[in-house]
Amino acid sequence: MGILYGSIFHHSIGNIIKRGTFVMAHLVIVSLLCGLLLHNTAGSSQRRREGQAFTDVAILLSNPVTIEGQTETITVYKNENQSVQFFKALYVSSGGNQSLEFYHPVPEASVVLTANYSTSLTLPGSEGIRAVSGIYTVRVSDTSNDTITTQEMRVIIQRRGARYRPTSTHFTVENAGNVSKSLLGVEPDDNNLRWRLDGHFYSATFADAQEAMALKTSGVFEGFGAGAYNQFNHAVVNVIVRNCSFTSWGDECSEECPKCFNGGVCSDRTGLCQCPPGVSGQHCEQVHGRNIFGQHGEYQCNENEHIPTCRGSQICYPDPFGCVCSAGYTGLDCTQGLFSSFNKVNPGQSTTITCITDVLDFSGWDMILSRSPNEADATGVSDMYEIGGPSNGPGTSRPITVDDAQPTDVYFCLLRQTETNLLAWLDTSFSTYVLPVFSAAPKVMSRNQTSVTISWKAWEHGIDFGDPPVIAYIPHIREAAYGDWIRGPYLPTTAQPHYSFGNLTTDTYYIFSVSAVRNGTGGEGPRGPAVILKTLCNAPSPPSDIQVRVTHTNLVNVTWKPPAVTYCSTGITSYTIYYYEEGAPGDIESLAAAGGTTTWILVP
């Protein structure tokens, strides 16, 4: 069974699927499971080492479909031990016949080397569309080992508005016999359509080219109009034939492939997973999303001066991977794709995520929202809508309700034809507001036996945590030893930032905290740092058996007994002696007595 590799969103996809062929979608990616990597032979190990030299090589094509006057760039990302050559295929005439020769060097003035890690070929639109469009070969040479090894990759720039168009410019198959007209999908399939393979004319039918392809390891198919071969007004498709099946690799194809998830492809040359754009990891398990590419997710479109975003761009990796649209996009020009939008809300609230697509034909498809990219997991999702049928057309969108949205939630817009045949997904990058939290504890303004007054500074963005705007505060209290938190009143930010808690128990520890409330339902944030303190004790009963004895002409000894009940967990900590001179009771004076002392010598 052949596995087709290329863009999936096209009206002919149904024909491919019903033939029982697996399709790997690089809009986002149906998981492909291979076996475990068990062992290496010496020959395979050597081959792996040689192939690994090009693992990090990537090509960024600004536009796989060009128009008149548009400048295009082909940027090759590599390491400092690698050099790059660019070649363009040219049509040549000999003996009245035209053929295609692939290895014509491009002008050196068009090539720019940047910091040893990338080399760009600029194709000025001012030179005309025939000079820009065409078939390019990128040759990367590696000198990191004792010998020089090379890797060649094909890049195709189609002409927008060409008479004949393929579904994709690149396909990878595991058997050359799998190549068919339906795979290439060249349209229109009319009586004027002619075929060539690698620049050689075969016949008006596809059969001769198909038969020749069965003997090759790769080939460039051209579908063109009779008598118009050199006008480059036709479809061009690069077909890569694996040396091994999709589940094996090595010189004898005896090594088992590792598991490659999210559309990753096991290289028949190295036994390593080649991850599509937007995905990286040993098993392609790390999803980065749009504008990221490279086997380690190390490259970004917005770092390239020619390409601010990946939309409309094509990414190429060494064979057998080939070229695909950047993550999240599809179509011949890599501009169609899945998009999403959502209403940002506070955590725990219901919100709406809208899945949007501009794929041209939706016959037999539907779009749902799921918690998983690999299956329909609608936990917490309601109001699903199907969008099957071509009447929806480009720009189709469906709002889908999410209940109890949480900041840790991850949702995916899924495109599928059946409940079990998931074709593509897009991470919606869903998020909620961050609820506000104070960074500092409140202060104690005052306290007595039954009340405590606390105050706090106004919540400030950048100093405290969370998202503005904060519209109110809620003070909280609970007993330290036990008990639940008790909410105070809702205090708008226009009120003074303080509050008094009353009816408290004397001589008891309490904990006080304040939460901030942002705008919107469910906007109350967690309680901030707390302050703990104890209410004051009730006054103890007075001492008893007070005795006063004159011990000297100017010395008085005062003694007393402590009260039987103190009403305080700390006991009595001090006494105060009040006295006045006889005949002058209005002139009362006092002296503080040491804590726990039961005698005091008064010196008048």
C-alpha positions in Angstrom: 0.0 0.0 0.0 1.5 3.4 -1.0 1.7 6.3 1.4 1.3 9.6 -0.3 3.0 12.6 1.0 1.9 16.1 0.3 -0.7 18.8 0.8 -4.1 17.3 1.5 -6.7 20.0 1.0 -8.0 19.5 -2.5 -11.1 18.2 -4.1 -9.3 15.1 -5.3 -8.4 14.0 -1.8 -11.5 11.8 -1.6 -10.4 9.8 -4.6 -7.0 9.2 -3.0 -8.4 8.1 0.3 -11.0 5.7 -1.1 -8.1 3.8 -2.8 -7.0 2.9 0.7 -3.9 5.1 0.6 -2.7 6.8 3.7 -2.2 10.6 3.5 0.1 12.6 5.7 -1.3 16.1 6.2 1.1 18.8 6.9 -1.4 21.4 7.6 -1.1 19.8 10.9 -0.6 16.3 10.9 -2.0 12.9 11.2 0.2 10.7 13.4 2.2 8.0 11.7 3.3 5.1 13.9 6.3 3.1 12.9 7.9 0.3 14.9 10.8 0.5 17.4 14.4 1.0 16.3 15.9 -2.3 17.3 19.4 -2.7 15.8 21.9 -1.4 13.3 24.2 -3.1 10.9 27.6 -1.7 10.3 26.6 -0.6 6.8 23.5 1.1 8.1 25.4 2.8 10.8 27.8 4.3 8.3 24.9 5.4 6.1 23.2 7.0 9.1 26.3 8.9 10.0 26.6 10.2 6.5 22.9 11.1 6.3 22.9 12.8 9.7 25.3 15.5 8.3 22.3 17.0 6.5 19.7 16.5 9.3 19.5 20.2 10.1 19.4 21.4 6.5 16.2 23.2 5.6 15.0 25.3 2.7 12.6 28.1 2.9 10.9 29.0 -0.4 9.2 32.4 -0.3 6.4 31.4 -2.7 5.9 28.1 -4.4 3.6 29.9 -6.9 4.7 33.2 -8.4 3.2 36.0 -10.4 4.7 38.4 -13.0 7.0 40.9 -11.4 7.3 39.2 -8.0 10.7 38.6 -6.5 11.3 35.2 -5.0 13.9 33.8 -2.6 15.2 30.4 -1.9 17.0 30.4 1.5 19.0 27.3 2.6 19.7 26.9 6.3 22.8 24.8 7.1 25.8 24.6 9.4 29.2 26.3 9.0 30.8 23.2 7.5 28.4 23.1 4.5 28.4 25.0 1.3 25.5 25.5 -1.2 25.2 25.5 -5.0 22.1 26.5 -6.9 21.2 25.1 -10.3 18.2 25.8 -12.6 16.7 23.5 -15.2 16.7 25.0 -18.6 14.9 24.0 -21.8 17.4 23.3 -24.7 16.8 22.5 -28.3 18.7 19.9 -30.2 17.8 18.5 -33.6 14.4 20.1 -33.5 13.6 18.5 -30.2 13.4 20.2 -26.8 14.6 18.7 -23.6 15.1 19.8 -20.0 18.7 20.0 -18.5 18.7 20.4 -14.8 22.2 21.5 -13.8 22.7 25.1 -15.1 24.4 27.2 -12.4 22.6 30.4 -11.5 24.5 33.7 -11.6 26.7 34.1 -8.5 25.5 37.7 -8.0 22.1 36.3 -7.0 23.5 34.3 -4.1 24.1 35.8 -0.7 25.8 34.0 2.2 24.7 35.1 5.7 26.8 34.4 8.8 27.8 30.9 7.5 24.4 29.5 8.5 22.2 30.4 5.6 22.6 31.0 1.9 19.9 32.8 -0.1 19.2 32.9 -3.9 17.3 35.9 -5.0 15.2 35.7 -8.1 14.3 39.3 -9.2 10.8 39.7 -10.5 12.1 42.4 -12.9 13.6 39.7 -15.0 10.2 38.3 -15.9 8.1 35.3 -14.7 9.9 32.8 -17.0 13.2 33.7 -15.4 11.8 33.3 -11.9 9.6 30.2 -12.2 11.0 26.8 -12.9 12.8 23.8 -11.4 15.8 24.4 -9.1 18.3 22.0 -7.7 20.0 22.9 -4.4 23.2 21.0 -3.8 24.6 21.0 -0.2 28.1 19.8 0.3 29.4 18.8 3.7 33.1 18.8 4.7 32.8 18.0 8.4 34.2 14.5 7.8 37.4 13.4 6.0 35.4 13.1 2.8 33.0 15.4 1.0 29.4 14.3 1.0 26.6 15.9 -0.9 22.8 16.1 -0.7 20.6 17.4 -3.5 17.0 18.8 -3.1 14.6 19.9 -5.7 12.6 23.2 -5.4 9.8 24.1 -7.8 8.3 27.5 -8.4 5.0 27.2 -10.3 3.6 30.0 -12.5 0.3 31.3 -11.1 -2.4 31.1 -13.7 -0.6 28.3 -15.6 -2.8 26.3 -18.0 -2.1 23.1 -16.0 -1.9 22.8 -12.3 -1.0 19.9 -9.9 -2.5 19.4 -6.4 1.0 19.6 -5.0 4.6 20.2 -6.2 6.0 17.3 -4.2 5.0 13.7 -3.4 6.9 10.9 -1.6 5.9 7.3 -2.3 7.4 4.0 -1.1 7.0 2.3 -4.5 7.4 3.9 -7.9 4.4 1.8 -9.1 2.2 3.9 -6.8 2.6 7.0 -9.1 -0.6 7.6 -10.9 -2.4 10.5 -12.6 -4.8 10.7 -9.7 -1.9 11.1 -7.4 -0.4 14.0 -9.3 -3.9 15.5 -9.8 -3.0 17.6 -12.8 -5.9 19.7 -14.1 -7.5 20.0 -16.5 -7.0 16.5 -17.7 -8.0 17.3 -21.3 -7.0 16.0 -24.8 -4.1 18.5 -25.1 -2.3 17.3 -22.0 1.1 15.8 -22.7 3.6 14.2 -20.3 7.4 14.3 -19.7 9.5 12.6 -17.0 12.8 14.3 -16.2 12.6 16.3 -19.4 12.1 13.4 -21.8 9.0 13.2 -24.0 7.1 10.0 -23.8 3.6 10.3 -25.3 0.2 12.0 -25.1 -0.8 9.4 -22.5 0.5 9.0 -19.0 1.2 5.3 -19.3 4.7 5.6 -20.9 5.9 8.1 -18.3 4.4 5.9 -15.6 6.2 2.9 -16.9 9.5 4.8 -17.1 9.0 6.0 -13.5 8.8 2.4 -12.2 12.5 2.1 -12.9 13.6 5.3 -11.1 14.3 6.4 -7.6 12.9 9.9 -8.2 11.6 12.0 -11.0 10.1 15.2 -12.2 6.8 14.9 -14.0 5.6 17.7 -16.3 2.1 18.0 -17.6 1.9 20.5 -20.4 -0.1 21.5 -23.4 0.7 20.2 -26.8 3.2 22.4 -28.6 3.7 24.6 -25.6 6.5 22.8 -23.6 9.0 25.7 -23.4 6.5 28.2 -22.1 6.5 26.9 -18.6 2.8 27.2 -18.6 2.3 23.8 -17.1 2.3 21.6 -14.0 5.5 20.3 -12.5 5.6 17.7 -9.8 8.7 16.2 -8.1 8.1 12.6 -7.0 10.5 11.0 -4.5 10.6 7.2 -4.3 11.8 5.8 -1.0 14.4 3.0 -1.0 12.5 1.3 1.8 9.0 1.1 3.0 7.7 3.8 5.4 8.4 1.5 8.3 11.9 0.4 7.5 15.3 1.9 6.7 18.9 0.9 6.0 20.9 -0.5 3.1 18.9 -3.7 3.1 15.8 -2.1 4.5 16.1 -4.5 7.5 16.1 -1.9 10.2 12.8 -1.0 11.8 11.7 2.7 12.0 11.1 4.5 15.3 7.7 5.9 16.0 7.2 9.3 14.3 4.2 11.3 15.5 2.4 14.3 14.2 3.2 13.6 10.5 6.8 12.8 11.0 8.5 10.6 8.4 11.1 8.0 9.1 14.1 8.6 6.9 15.1 5.5 4.9 18.6 6.9 4.9 19.2 7.6 8.6 16.4 5.9 10.5 15.6 9.2 12.2 12.3 10.9 12.2 12.0 13.9 9.9 9.5 16.3 11.4 7.2 18.5 9.4 7.3 22.3 9.9 6.0 23.4 13.2 7.0 20.1 14.9 10.3 18.8 16.4 11.7 16.2 18.8 13.2 12.7 18.5 9.8 11.3 17.7 8.2 14.6 16.4 6.3 14.9 19.7 6.9 18.6 20.3 4.4 20.9 18.5 5.4 24.5 18.0 2.8 25.8 15.6 3.1 28.3 12.8 6.2 30.3 11.7 8.5 27.7 13.2 10.4 25.1 11.2 13.6 23.0 11.3 14.2 19.6 12.9 14.8 21.2 16.3 12.3 24.1 15.8 15.3 26.4 15.5 14.2 28.5 12.5 11.5 31.2 12.2 10.0 32.9 9.2 10.0 36.2 10.9 13.7 36.1 11.3 14.1 36.1 7.5 14.2 39.6 6.0 12.4 38.3 2.9 9.6 36.5 4.6 7.8 38.0 7.7 5.4 35.0 8.1 5.3 31.5 6.9 1.9 31.9 5.1 2.4 31.3 1.4 5.8 29.7 2.0 7.1 26.2 1.4 9.6 24.3 3.6 11.9 21.6 2.2 13.9 19.0 4.0 16.3 16.4 2.5 14.8 13.3 0.8 12.7 11.4 1.4 10.8 14.3 3.0 10.6 16.7 0.1 8.7 20.1 0.3 5.5 20.9 2.1 3.6 24.0 3.1 4.5 25.6 6.4 2.5 24.5 9.5 -1.1 25.5 9.4 -1.4 26.1 5.6 -2.1 24.0 2.5 -3.0 24.5 -1.2 -0.7 24.8 -4.1 0.3 28.3 -3.0 0.3 27.4 0.7 -2.1 30.2 1.6 -5.1 28.2 2.5 -5.4 26.8 6.0 -7.1 26.6 9.3 -7.4 29.7 11.5 -9.1 30.3 14.9 -10.2 33.1 17.1 -11.6 33.1 20.7 -13.2 35.3 23.2 -10.8 35.7 26.1 -12.6 35.3 29.4 -11.8 34.8 33.1 -11.0 31.2 34.1 -14.0 29.0 34.8 -16.3 30.9 32.4 -17.9 29.8 29.1 -16.4 31.2 26.0 -16.6 30.8 22.2 -13.8 29.4 20.0 -14.3 30.0 16.3 -12.7 27.6 13.9 -12.1 29.2 10.5 -10.9 27.8 7.2 -10.4 29.1 3.7 -10.0 25.7 2.0 -11.9 25.9 -1.2 -13.9 22.6 -1.2 -15.5 21.1 1.9 -17.5 18.3 0.3 -17.9 15.5 2.9 -15.9 17.3 5.6 -16.8 18.6 9.0 -15.0 20.8 11.5 -15.1 20.2 15.3 -13.3 21.4 18.4 -11.5 18.8 20.5 -9.2 18.5 23.4 -7.0 16.1 21.4 -5.3 16.5 18.0 -5.7 12.8 17.3 -9.3 12.1 18.2 -12.6 13.8 18.9 -12.5 14.5 22.6 -15.4 16.9 23.3 -15.2 17.0 27.1 -16.4 20.4 28.2 -17.3 21.4 24.6 -20.9 22.1 23.5 -22.7 23.6 20.5 -20.8 21.6 17.9 -21.5 22.4 14.2 -20.9 20.4 11.1 -19.8 22.3 8.0 -19.9 19.6 5.3 -20.7 20.6 1.8 -19.2 22.9 -0.8 -21.8 25.6 -0.2 -19.9 26.8 2.8 -17.1 27.8 0.5 -13.9 29.7 1.4 -13.9 31.5 4.7 -16.1 29.0 6.4 -16.3 29.5 10.2 -18.1 27.9 13.1 -18.4 29.2 16.7 -18.1 26.5 19.3 -18.9 26.9 23.0 -16.4 25.9 25.6 -17.7 25.4 29.2 -15.6 26.1 32.2 -12.5 27.5 30.4 -9.3 27.1 32.3 -5.8 28.5 31.6 -4.4 25.0 31.3 -6.9 24.0 28.6 -5.7 23.1 25.1 -8.1 22.8 22.2 -7.7 21.9 18.6 -9.8 22.7 15.5 -10.2 19.4 13.7 -11.0 18.8 10.0 -12.2 15.3 9.3 -14.2 13.2 6.8 -15.4 10.6 9.2 -15.3 10.2 13.0 -12.2 8.0 12.7 -10.5 9.6 9.7 -9.0 12.8 11.1 -7.2 14.8 8.4 -5.8 17.9 10.0 -5.8 19.9 13.2 -4.8 23.3 14.4 -3.8 24.3 17.9 -6.1 27.2 18.8 -3.6 28.7 21.2 -6.5 29.3 23.6 -5.9 31.4 26.7 -7.8 33.1 29.6 -7.1 36.2 31.6 -4.8 35.9 34.6 -6.7 36.7 37.7 -5.2 39.5 39.9 -3.3 38.7 43.1 -1.7 41.0 45.6 2.0 40.6 46.1 2.0 42.0 49.7 0.0 41.3 52.8 -2.4 43.9 54.3 -1.4 46.1 57.2 -3.1 46.2 60.7 -4.5 49.7 61.4 -6.0 49.0 64.8 -7.3 46.3 67.0 -9.1 45.8 70.4 -10.8 42.9 72.1 -13.5 42.4 69.5 -12.4 44.1 66.2 -9.5 44.5 63.9 -9.1 47.1 61.1 -6.8 46.2 58.1 -5.7 48.3 55.2 -4.0 47.6 51.8 -2.4 49.4 48.9 -4.4 49.6 45.7 -3.6 46.7 43.3 -1.0 47.9 40.7 -0.2 46.3 37.4 3.5 45.4 37.1 4.0 45.2 40.9 1.1 42.9 41.7 0.2 39.8 39.7 -2.4 39.3 37.0 -4.3 41.1 34.3 -6.0 44.5 34.7 -8.4 46.2 35.1 -9.1 45.6 38.9 -12.5 47.0 39.8 -13.0 45.9 43.5 -11.5 44.2 46.6 -12.8 41.6 48.9 -11.3 41.3 52.5 -11.2 37.8 54.0 -10.9 36.5 57.6 -10.6 33.2 59.4 -9.6 32.0 62.8 -6.0 30.7 62.7 -6.6 27.5 64.7 -9.6 26.3 62.7 -12.5 27.5 60.6 -13.2 28.4 57.0 -12.5 31.7 55.3 -15.2 34.2 55.6 -15.7 36.8 52.8 -16.1 40.4 53.6 -18.1 42.8 51.5 -17.4 43.7 47.8 -15.6 47.0 48.0 -15.3 49.0 44.7 -11.8 50.5 44.1 -13.4 53.9 44.5 -13.8 53.2 48.3 -11.1 53.6 50.8 -8.8 50.6 50.9 -9.5 49.5 54.5 -12.1 47.5 56.4 -13.0 46.7 60.0 -13.9 43.2 61.1 -16.1 43.2 64.3 -17.7 40.7 66.7 -14.5 38.9 67.0 -13.5 36.6 70.0 -11.2 38.1 72.5 -7.7 36.8 72.9 -7.9 34.8 69.6 -5.5 34.6 66.6 -7.1 35.6 63.2 -5.7 35.5 59.7 -6.6 38.4 57.3 -6.2 38.6 53.5 -7.5 40.5 50.6 -8.5 39.4 47.0 -8.7 41.7 44.0 -11.5 41.4 41.4 -10.9 42.2 37.7 -13.6 43.1 35.2 -16.0 40.3 34.0 -17.8 37.3 35.4 -15.6 35.2 37.6 -13.0 37.9 37.9 -12.1 37.4 41.6 -8.5 36.4 42.0 -7.0 34.2 44.7 -6.5 35.6 48.2 -3.1 37.4 48.5 -0.5 37.0 51.3 -2.0 37.1 54.8 -1.3 38.8 58.1 -1.9 37.0 61.4 -2.6 38.7 64.8 -4.4 38.2 68.1 -7.3 40.2 69.4 -6.8 41.9 72.8 -7.8 40.3 76.1 -10.7 41.5 78.3 -9.5 43.5 81.4 -8.9 41.2 84.4 -10.6 41.6 87.8 -8.7 43.9 90.2 -6.1 42.5 92.6 -7.2 41.8 96.2 -5.7 42.2 99.7 -3.9 45.4 99.0 -1.5 46.3 101.9 0.4 49.5 102.3 3.1 49.8 104.9 5.4 52.7 105.6 8.9 51.4 106.0 10.8 54.7 106.2 10.1 58.4 106.3 10.0 58.4 102.4 9.4 54.7 101.6 6.0 52.9 101.2 5.8 49.2 100.6 2.7 48.1 98.6 1.6 44.5 98.3 -1.4 42.7 96.8 -2.7 39.3 95.6 -3.2 38.6 91.9 -6.8 38.3 90.7 -8.2 34.7 90.8 -9.3 35.0 87.1 -7.2 36.7 84.4 -9.3 36.1 81.2 -6.2 36.0 79.1 -4.1 33.3 77.6 -0.9 35.1 78.4 -1.7 35.7 82.1 -1.0 39.0 83.8 2.0 40.7 82.3 2.0 44.0 84.3 0.3 46.1 87.0 -0.3 49.8 87.3 -0.3 51.5 90.8 -2.4 54.6 91.0 -1.9 57.1 93.9 -2.5 60.6 94.9 -1.6 62.9 97.8 -4.1 63.1 100.6 -6.4 66.0 100.2 -5.8 66.2 96.4 -7.7 63.2 94.8 -7.9 64.9 91.5 -4.1 64.7 91.0 -3.9 61.0 90.5 -0.5 59.6 89.3 0.5 56.2 88.3 3.5 53.9 88.2 4.0 50.8 86.1 4.8 47.8 88.0 6.9 44.9 86.8 5.1 42.0 85.3 4.1 39.5 88.0 5.4 41.5 90.9 3.2 41.4 94.0 5.1 44.1 96.0 6.2 47.5 95.2 8.1 50.2 97.0 6.7 53.6 96.4 9.1 56.5 97.0 7.1 59.8 97.3 
